Every structure is written in C-alpha cells, then in structure tokens.
Amino acid sequence: LPMKANAAGSAIDLQACHEMMRGGSKSFFAASRVLPTRVRAPAAALYAFCRVADDAIDLCDDKPAALLDLRQRLDAVYAGLPRPLVADRALACVVRQVGIPRVLLDALLEGFAWDAEGRQYETLEDLHDYAARVAGTVGAMMSMVMATCTPSALARACELGLAMQLTNIARDVGEDARAGRLFLPRQWLREAGIDPDSWLRDPVFSPALASVVQRLLEAADTLYRRAEAGVAELPRDCRPAIQSARLVYAEIGRVVQAAGHDSVNHRAVVPARRKLALMAQACTAMVMSPACSNALGADTSPVPAVRYLV
C-alpha cells in the first residue's frame, strides 16, 4: 500500500508539472507533446523545477536568501527527502531514476545567481558562459533523461540550449530593458555606436540596435546548425520532439527578423498554425531519416562555454 501511495503521489506531482509547462512555455509544451511517455513526465519535472527556481529569484526582494533556500532545497532533493513541494518531489523522482549529477543543477543556480547580482556581459563568449548555466544545463539533463550520454550528444544538447537562450535574449530585448536588464553583448553595442548604460536608461529601437540583434540571431543560428547533428544520436522516438523544439525556437528568430529586428517595441510570437507545420516537418524528417548536418565539419568538440558540462 505505501508503494502504491507513493506511485500515485508521483503521478499527481508529474501531472502538476505538466500543467505548469502548459501555462509557462507554449513552445516547450507543444514540443513535449511529441515526446514518448517515458520521457514526457521527467521532462515536465525538470521544466517545473527550473521555472519555480527562476521565479523564486525574480520575485523575491532578498535574492541571496532565495538562492540559499534553493540550494537547501537541492540538498534535500539529493538526500532523498525533498520538501513537500510539487516541483521538489518530482525532481527528486527524476534524480533518483535518471541519476542527474548535482553539478548540473548547481550550475543552473549559479546562472540564476548571476542574474540576481546583475552581472554584465561584455562579449558573446561571456554571454555563452551565462547561457551554458541557465540553458546548456537543461539540454544536458534532457539528454540524460533520454538515456543519451555520449560526450558528442551532451555537447550538442548543451549547444541547443545555448541557441535557445540567445533566441530568448534577442526576442526579449525591450522587456528585459524595461526591467533594468541588458543581455546583449556590450562590446557589440559600442561597436554599433550605442552606449550600453545610456541606452538602458532610455531603451529605444534604432537601426544600430537592429544590427546587434541580427548578430545575436546569427550566432544562435550557428548553434542551431551544430545542434542538429546531435539529434541523430537520440533514441528514434525522441528525435521528432527535439527537432520540433529546435525548429520552433529558431522560428522565433525568423519572426524577430521579419519585424526588422525590433524586439524593443514588439515581442515575437510564432503562430500556432506555424508551430504545427514545423512540428509536422520535424516528425516527417525524423521518420524518413535521422538528422544530419555538415555544420560541424571536423570540429566536434563542444563550444568552450559548455565543455565543463560535458
């Protein structure tokens, strides 16, 4: 009876995580629907903890205290005694079943700590370091959930996380600026004739800013092409979902581009019909043949920012 009760409780927690994903990220939720059942539940659990942790930092005035609390919650998860919180119990289940290394979740929290302290990003490489923590870690954990842990697969999964984070940044330039945050490489802004701090005090769109957003999307596209090579390493029934996520997220960049790279006054949204078309394209391509890409050439090593995760 206790075992049945535990199983029932886990199912309820995982369903709650699934609903959290439905309400939090339409792109991730859409792609998750193509995942096989054995992967969909732990993927939702990972999403839920990442979402809850991010909100715990963003919505708390005492950010150091919030970070300490999150680290203590992880201590409890890895001790097998999670707090009576849906996301924590679900994460503990995934950690136990999959063996997620603590270092990946510690790196995620380090990225949130960088947010809390208002860290500045001078170069694209600096931004890669941040994205590796808040998104590359998620890619690595998802690869593990799909039982694909070769160095090359983990590298490509981390790079897909980086690509998605750069897309997020390009999409949310105005929203971030109005919250007092700037993630565009400051070096690039100065090269375009924009003083980063002055612009942050008065965030307006301009052709110069558009050129910086365009550069960032081009950097993301390079990573999306690298990540495609890793899809073929996944189990066959997992490939359509990951390819769907890759295509849908890259499409956000295309919407930003169609708006003249103005993500100050507009927030790019991929219409539901277009998402469905991209998902159908991904499913067809993955059934017919696994992903392949020549983007890597002879260089299959991870980009520097994610090497420590691989």
SULURQUI-V733189 format. One record per pair of residues at least 12 apart in sequence whose ideal C-beta (glycine too) atoms are under 6 Angstrom apart, sorted by the first residue. I is the first residue (numbers start at 1). J is the second residue. Records with the same first field share a line. If there is no record, write none. Layout:
I: J / J
This chain:
10: 93
13: 86 / 89 / 90
14: 41 / 45 / 90
16: 86
17: 44 / 45 / 48 / 90
18: 44
20: 48
21: 44 / 47
24: 51
27: 248
30: 275
31: 241 / 244 / 245
34: 240 / 241 / 244
35: 241
36: 237
39: 145 / 146
42: 94 / 145
45: 90 / 91 / 94
46: 141
48: 87
49: 87 / 91
52: 87
53: 70
57: 112 / 116
63: 116
67: 113
70: 109
73: 88
74: 105
77: 91 / 92 / 95
78: 102
98: 144 / 145
100: 141
104: 137 / 140 / 141
107: 133 / 137
108: 137
110: 133
111: 133 / 134
114: 130
121: 185
122: 186 / 187
123: 185 / 187
124: 185 / 219
127: 185
128: 305
129: 305
131: 162 / 165
132: 305 / 306
135: 161 / 164 / 165
136: 158 / 161 / 162 / 306 / 309
138: 161
139: 157 / 158 / 160 / 161
140: 154 / 157 / 158 / 309
143: 157
146: 234 / 235 / 238
148: 233 / 234
151: 310
152: 300
153: 230 / 233
154: 310
155: 302 / 310
156: 227 / 229 / 230
157: 230
158: 306 / 309
159: 223 / 226 / 227
160: 227
162: 223
163: 220 / 223 / 224
164: 249
166: 216 / 219 / 220
167: 220 / 249 / 252 / 253
169: 183
170: 213 / 216 / 217 / 256
171: 252 / 256 / 263 / 268
173: 263 / 264
174: 263 / 264
177: 200 / 203
182: 200
184: 212
188: 212 / 215
189: 212
192: 208 / 211 / 212
193: 208
194: 208
203: 264
205: 262 / 264 / 265
210: 261
213: 261
214: 261
217: 253
224: 250
225: 293 / 295
226: 295 / 296
228: 291 / 293
229: 293 / 296
231: 243 / 291
232: 290 / 291
239: 286
240: 282 / 283 / 286
243: 282 / 286
244: 279 / 282
247: 278 / 282
248: 275 / 278
251: 270
252: 268 / 270
255: 268
256: 268
